[in-house]
Amino acid sequence: MMRIGLTWLLTVVSVSLFAIGLRLAEEFRFQHEELMLALPLVLLGVMLDRKWPRYHLRSRDAVSAMAAPGESARLLSGPLVVALTWFNHLLGASVGREGVGLQLGAWADQSLAKKFPTTVRQSWFSARLAIATGFAVLFGAPLAGVVFVFESLVNSKQRERIDWREGLVLLLATFLGDTAGRWLGVRHDAYSAWGGLQWTSSSAIRFFLYVAALVMLSALAAVFFTLVQRKMQLMVSRFLAAERVRGIVLLALVLLVIGVVFEMLGGRSPYPGLGLSGMGALAVFENPGLVHPLEQPLVLGFIKILLTAFFVGLGLRGGEVTPLLVSGAALAVGGIHLAYPTSSQAAELSHFALPLGATLIWSTAARRPFTGSVLAVEIFTSGFFDRDVGLALALLALVTVLAHASLLVYDQLIKKMRGVLPDGFHASLYDD
């Protein structure tokens, strides 16, 4: 029990410090846009990972820690992944944050493995608790953190189970972790509650066609992201293994060109730049006012997906959840404007569409449909314990159906592409 308690405490403190520092880094970058010109320096982080692979932590490693407990982590692994992610966000790389939350949870548990040896079952539970707590603190979504662990166990080959007592402790730990994180200074962006539509016979048919198109688009976006990410990983490995200097120079030039071009296109608008990987990016689409053709939500959605796949595939620390949330929200809002081009309630419809698409791409690519739907509720409503429980349950049911439908389309697309998929391609972002 001592190890479990210390793991929880270390996870809450480390993830809270990471989240607070990340917000400060992003705020500083938006005040000093010239930092984007230094974007090629993110390659230093990639080279550090390749020089000291023993300190490397990944989201996949964090999830697999639940099936391989008892392994110890190097003390510097946690601080290193935090520092590199702060650096990436400071310069404007399109990477997320959840990967570090998962990694820090696994690091906290593994760092205590040798000093506090426990039974195998207790070690398993300690790792699960750390991962769920890190997710809860970072997103302010304790229920989603618990569901993430359960879905990870279901998807794993180990088929381990959690009994009801462990489940209650896990739930309590995530809620207390979220509360403690907020007390320490972690701030989460607030969004007005999700609202419904005024239904008529014609609007119901149009809405059905809209969500069907959104499901297809989300599945295609998930396939696009996973393919580009894997292709980028293979290209980087080939360049750096064969002709290191030429590979570094080439990637640096590509990064520099992308940074300059998008800074020119975006001007002072926060979203079209390479960054805006924080949750505040979603607020851009609550009241969209972008007019440039390259700043339309549908275009921006796929641009964000491409850039995120590029940077994550390059090997930058961070993750992919938050950028994919932004991309999904952009696709959902862009679809609403196509489905209702002459509506006088465009802003209200966009506000309605935002939570429908926000988690679809990530939950599809990660094979976490239930986590995605619970996360959507916790982000876009006051949660399940608000006065309007029916609103939260309606959003939960709708996003769950859409996420499973998108995953079904995704699986069919992957099955059709078996002959052309790159080596080492995984159908999930986290599971082998």
C-alpha positions in Angstrom: 0.0 0.0 0.0 2.9 2.3 0.7 4.1 2.1 -3.0 0.5 2.7 -4.3 0.2 5.8 -2.2 3.6 7.2 -3.1 3.0 6.4 -6.8 -0.3 8.4 -6.7 1.4 11.3 -4.9 4.4 11.4 -7.3 2.1 11.2 -10.3 -0.1 14.0 -9.2 2.8 16.3 -8.4 4.8 15.6 -11.5 1.9 15.8 -13.9 0.6 19.0 -12.3 4.1 20.7 -12.6 4.2 19.5 -16.2 0.8 21.0 -17.0 1.5 24.3 -15.3 4.8 24.6 -17.1 3.2 23.7 -20.4 0.6 26.5 -20.1 3.3 29.0 -19.3 5.4 27.9 -22.3 2.4 28.2 -24.6 1.4 31.6 -23.3 5.0 32.8 -23.7 5.1 31.5 -27.3 1.9 33.4 -28.3 3.4 36.6 -27.0 6.6 36.0 -28.9 5.7 34.6 -32.3 9.2 35.0 -33.6 10.1 31.9 -31.6 8.6 29.8 -34.5 11.6 30.7 -36.6 13.7 28.5 -34.2 11.5 25.5 -34.9 14.2 23.3 -36.4 15.8 23.2 -32.9 13.2 20.6 -31.9 15.5 18.2 -33.8 17.8 18.4 -30.7 15.2 16.5 -28.8 15.1 13.8 -31.4 18.9 13.5 -31.3 18.9 13.3 -27.5 16.4 10.4 -27.7 18.7 8.6 -30.1 21.8 9.3 -28.2 20.4 8.1 -24.8 17.6 5.6 -25.7 17.7 4.2 -22.1 15.9 7.4 -21.0 13.2 7.1 -23.6 9.6 6.8 -22.6 6.6 6.6 -25.0 2.8 6.4 -24.7 3.0 2.8 -25.9 5.5 2.0 -23.1 3.2 3.5 -20.5 0.3 1.4 -21.5 2.3 -1.8 -21.8 3.6 -1.1 -18.2 0.3 -2.4 -17.0 1.2 -5.8 -18.5 4.9 -5.7 -17.5 5.1 -4.5 -13.9 8.1 -4.5 -11.7 10.5 -2.9 -14.1 12.4 0.1 -12.8 12.7 3.4 -14.6 15.7 5.7 -14.7 15.3 8.7 -12.4 16.1 11.2 -15.2 13.5 9.8 -17.6 10.6 11.7 -16.2 12.3 15.2 -16.0 13.8 14.6 -19.4 10.5 13.9 -21.1 8.9 17.0 -19.4 11.7 19.3 -20.4 11.7 18.2 -24.0 7.9 18.6 -24.3 8.1 22.0 -22.8 10.7 22.9 -25.4 8.6 21.5 -28.3 5.6 23.5 -27.2 7.6 26.6 -26.7 8.8 26.5 -30.3 5.4 25.7 -31.7 5.6 22.0 -32.7 2.2 20.4 -33.3 2.4 17.8 -30.5 0.0 17.1 -27.6 0.4 16.5 -23.9 -1.4 13.2 -23.0 1.6 11.1 -23.9 3.7 12.8 -21.2 0.8 12.3 -18.7 0.8 8.6 -19.4 4.6 8.4 -19.4 4.9 10.3 -16.1 2.4 7.9 -14.5 4.3 4.9 -15.6 7.6 6.5 -14.6 6.3 7.3 -11.1 5.3 3.7 -10.6 8.4 2.2 -12.0 10.7 4.6 -10.1 9.4 3.1 -6.9 9.5 -0.5 -8.0 12.9 -1.4 -6.5 12.5 0.5 -3.2 9.0 -0.8 -2.6 8.7 -4.3 -4.0 5.2 -5.7 -3.9 3.2 -8.7 -5.2 2.6 -8.9 -8.9 -1.1 -8.0 -8.5 -0.3 -5.0 -6.4 2.4 -3.9 -8.9 -0.2 -4.2 -11.8 -2.7 -2.1 -9.8 -0.1 0.5 -9.0 0.8 1.0 -12.7 -2.9 1.2 -13.7 -3.6 3.8 -10.9 -0.7 5.9 -12.0 -1.8 6.0 -15.6 -5.4 6.8 -14.8 -4.4 9.5 -12.4 -2.0 11.1 -14.9 -4.8 11.2 -17.5 -7.3 12.7 -15.0 -4.9 15.4 -13.8 -3.9 16.5 -17.3 -7.4 16.7 -18.8 -9.5 17.3 -15.8 -11.4 14.1 -16.7 -11.2 11.5 -13.9 -13.9 9.2 -15.3 -12.1 9.1 -18.7 -8.9 8.2 -17.0 -10.6 5.1 -15.4 -12.3 4.1 -18.6 -8.9 4.5 -20.5 -7.4 1.9 -18.1 -10.3 -0.5 -18.5 -10.2 -0.2 -22.3 -6.4 -0.7 -22.3 -6.9 -3.9 -20.4 -9.6 -5.2 -22.7 -7.4 -4.5 -25.7 -4.3 -6.1 -24.2 -3.2 -9.7 -24.7 -3.0 -10.3 -21.0 -6.7 -10.0 -20.4 -6.1 -9.0 -16.8 -9.2 -7.9 -14.7 -9.8 -5.4 -11.9 -12.2 -6.5 -9.1 -14.8 -4.1 -7.7 -12.6 -3.0 -4.8 -9.7 -2.0 -7.0 -12.2 -0.3 -9.3 -13.5 1.9 -6.5 -9.9 2.7 -5.4 -9.1 3.6 -9.0 -12.1 5.9 -9.2 -11.4 7.6 -5.9 -7.7 8.1 -6.9 -8.6 9.8 -10.1 -11.1 12.2 -8.6 -8.8 13.1 -5.7 -5.9 13.4 -8.2 -8.0 15.8 -10.4 -8.9 17.8 -7.2 -5.3 17.9 -6.0 -4.1 19.0 -9.4 -6.5 21.9 -9.5 -5.5 22.9 -6.0 -1.8 22.9 -7.1 -2.6 25.3 -9.9 -3.6 23.1 -13.0 -6.2 25.1 -15.0 -8.5 23.5 -17.6 -10.2 25.5 -20.3 -13.9 25.7 -19.9 -16.5 25.3 -22.6 -20.2 26.1 -22.5 -22.5 23.2 -22.1 -23.4 21.1 -25.1 -26.9 21.9 -26.4 -29.4 20.2 -28.7 -31.1 21.2 -31.9 -34.7 22.2 -32.6 -35.9 19.1 -34.4 -38.1 19.0 -37.5 -38.7 16.2 -39.9 -36.3 17.8 -42.5 -33.6 18.7 -39.9 -33.6 15.1 -38.5 -32.8 13.7 -42.0 -30.1 16.3 -42.6 -28.6 15.7 -39.2 -28.4 11.9 -39.9 -26.6 12.6 -43.2 -24.3 14.9 -41.5 -23.2 12.5 -38.7 -22.8 9.7 -41.3 -20.5 11.9 -43.3 -18.7 12.9 -40.1 -18.1 9.2 -39.2 -16.6 8.5 -42.6 -14.5 11.6 -42.5 -13.2 10.8 -39.0 -12.3 7.3 -40.0 -10.4 8.5 -43.1 -8.6 11.1 -41.0 -7.6 8.4 -38.5 -6.2 6.2 -41.3 -4.4 9.2 -42.8 -2.8 10.1 -39.5 -1.6 6.6 -38.6 -0.2 6.1 -42.1 1.7 9.4 -42.3 3.0 8.9 -38.8 4.4 5.5 -39.6 5.8 6.6 -42.9 7.5 9.5 -41.1 9.0 7.1 -38.6 10.4 4.9 -41.3 11.9 7.9 -43.2 13.6 9.3 -40.1 15.1 5.9 -39.2 16.4 5.5 -42.7 17.9 9.0 -43.0 19.5 9.0 -39.6 20.8 5.5 -39.9 22.3 5.9 -43.4 23.6 9.5 -43.8 23.0 11.3 -40.5 24.2 14.7 -41.5 22.2 14.8 -44.7 19.1 13.6 -42.9 19.3 16.2 -40.2 19.8 19.0 -42.7 16.9 17.8 -44.8 14.5 17.6 -41.9 15.7 21.0 -40.6 15.0 22.6 -43.9 11.5 21.0 -44.2 10.6 22.2 -40.7 11.9 25.7 -41.4 9.9 26.0 -44.6 6.7 24.7 -43.0 7.2 27.1 -40.1 7.7 30.2 -42.2 4.9 29.4 -44.7 2.3 28.7 -42.1 3.4 31.8 -40.0 2.9 33.9 -43.2 -0.5 32.3 -43.9 -1.7 32.5 -40.3 -0.5 36.0 -39.5 -1.3 36.7 -35.9 -4.2 34.2 -35.8 -3.4 31.5 -33.2 -4.7 28.4 -34.9 -3.1 28.3 -38.5 0.4 28.3 -37.0 2.1 25.0 -36.2 1.3 25.2 -32.5 -1.9 25.6 -30.6 -1.8 22.1 -29.3 -3.4 23.1 -26.0 -7.0 22.5 -25.3 -7.7 26.3 -25.8 -7.4 25.6 -29.5 -11.0 24.2 -29.4 -12.3 27.6 -28.5 -11.3 28.9 -32.0 -14.2 26.8 -33.4 -16.9 27.8 -31.0 -17.4 31.0 -32.9 -15.5 30.6 -36.2 -14.7 33.8 -38.0 -11.9 32.6 -40.3 -12.4 33.7 -43.9 -9.2 32.8 -45.8 -9.6 29.7 -47.9 -6.6 28.1 -46.1 -8.2 28.9 -42.8 -11.5 27.1 -43.3 -12.2 24.5 -40.6 -12.1 21.5 -42.9 -8.8 22.5 -44.4 -7.3 23.4 -41.0 -8.4 20.0 -39.7 -6.4 18.0 -42.2 -3.5 20.5 -42.0 -3.4 19.9 -38.2 -3.5 16.1 -38.7 -0.7 16.2 -41.2 1.5 18.4 -39.0 0.9 16.3 -35.9 1.7 13.1 -37.8 4.8 14.7 -39.1 6.1 15.9 -35.7 5.0 12.8 -33.7 6.5 10.5 -36.5 9.7 12.6 -36.3 10.0 11.5 -32.7 9.1 14.6 -30.7 7.9 14.2 -27.2 4.3 15.0 -26.4 1.5 12.9 -27.9 -1.3 13.1 -30.3 -4.6 13.3 -28.3 -5.0 17.1 -28.0 -4.0 17.9 -31.6 -6.4 15.2 -32.8 -9.2 16.7 -30.6 -8.6 20.0 -32.3 -8.6 18.4 -35.7 -11.8 16.5 -35.0 -13.5 19.7 -33.8 -12.4 21.5 -37.0 -13.8 18.7 -39.2 -17.1 18.7 -37.3 -17.6 22.4 -37.5 -16.6 22.5 -41.2 -19.1 19.8 -41.9 -21.9 21.8 -40.2 -21.2 24.7 -42.5 -21.5 22.5 -45.5 -24.6 20.8 -44.2 -26.3 24.0 -43.2 -24.8 26.6 -45.6 -27.7 29.1 -45.3 -28.7 28.6 -41.7 -29.2 31.7 -39.6 -28.1 29.7 -36.6 -24.7 28.7 -37.9 -22.9 29.7 -34.6 -25.3 27.6 -32.5 -25.0 24.7 -34.9 -21.2 24.9 -34.8 -21.4 24.9 -31.0 -23.6 21.8 -31.2 -21.2 20.0 -33.6 -18.0 20.8 -31.7 -18.2 17.9 -29.1 -19.5 15.4 -31.6 -16.3 15.4 -33.7 -13.7 16.4 -31.1 -12.8 12.9 -29.8 -13.7 10.8 -32.9 -10.4 10.8 -34.7 -8.3 10.0 -31.6 -10.7 7.4 -30.2 -10.8 5.7 -33.6 -7.0 5.7 -34.1 -6.4 4.6 -30.5 -9.3 2.1 -30.4 -10.7 3.8 -27.3 -14.3 4.6 -28.2 -15.7 4.6 -24.7 -12.8 6.7 -23.4 -13.4 9.2 -26.2 -17.1 9.5 -25.4 -16.6 10.0 -21.7 -13.8 12.5 -22.4 -16.2 14.5 -24.6 -18.8 14.6 -21.9 -16.3 15.7 -19.2 -14.8 18.4 -21.5 -18.0 19.8 -23.0 -20.5 19.6 -20.1 -20.2 20.0 -16.4 -19.9 16.3 -16.1 -22.3 13.5 -15.1 -23.1 15.1 -11.8 -24.4 18.4 -13.0 -28.1 19.2 -12.7 -28.8 18.3 -16.3 -27.7 14.7 -16.2 -29.9 13.9 -19.2 -27.8 16.3 -21.3 -24.6 14.5 -20.4 -26.1 11.1 -21.0 -27.5 12.2 -24.4 -24.0 13.4 -25.5 -22.4 10.2 -24.1 -24.8 8.0 -26.1 -24.4 9.9 -29.3 -20.6 10.1 -29.2 -20.4 6.4 -28.2 -22.4 5.4 -31.3 -20.4 7.7 -33.6 -17.1 6.5 -32.2 -18.0 2.8 -32.7 -19.3 3.5 -36.2 -16.1 5.4 -37.0 -14.0 2.5 -35.6 -15.9 0.0 -37.8 -15.2 2.0 -40.9 -11.6 2.4 -39.8 -11.2 -1.4 -39.5 -12.7 -2.0 -42.9 -10.3 0.6 -44.5 -7.3 -1.0 -42.8 -8.4 -4.5 -43.9 -8.7 -3.3 -47.5 -5.2 -1.7 -47.3 -3.4 -4.7 -45.9 -1.2 -5.1 -49.0 0.0 -1.5 -49.0 0.5 -0.8 -45.3 4.1 0.1 -44.2 6.2 -2.3 -42.2 5.5 -2.1 -38.5 2.1 -0.5 -38.9 -0.1 -0.7 -35.8 -3.9 -0.5 -36.0 -3.9 1.3 -32.6 -1.7 4.1 -31.4 -1.1 2.3 -28.1 -1.5 -1.5 -28.6 0.5 -4.0 -30.6 
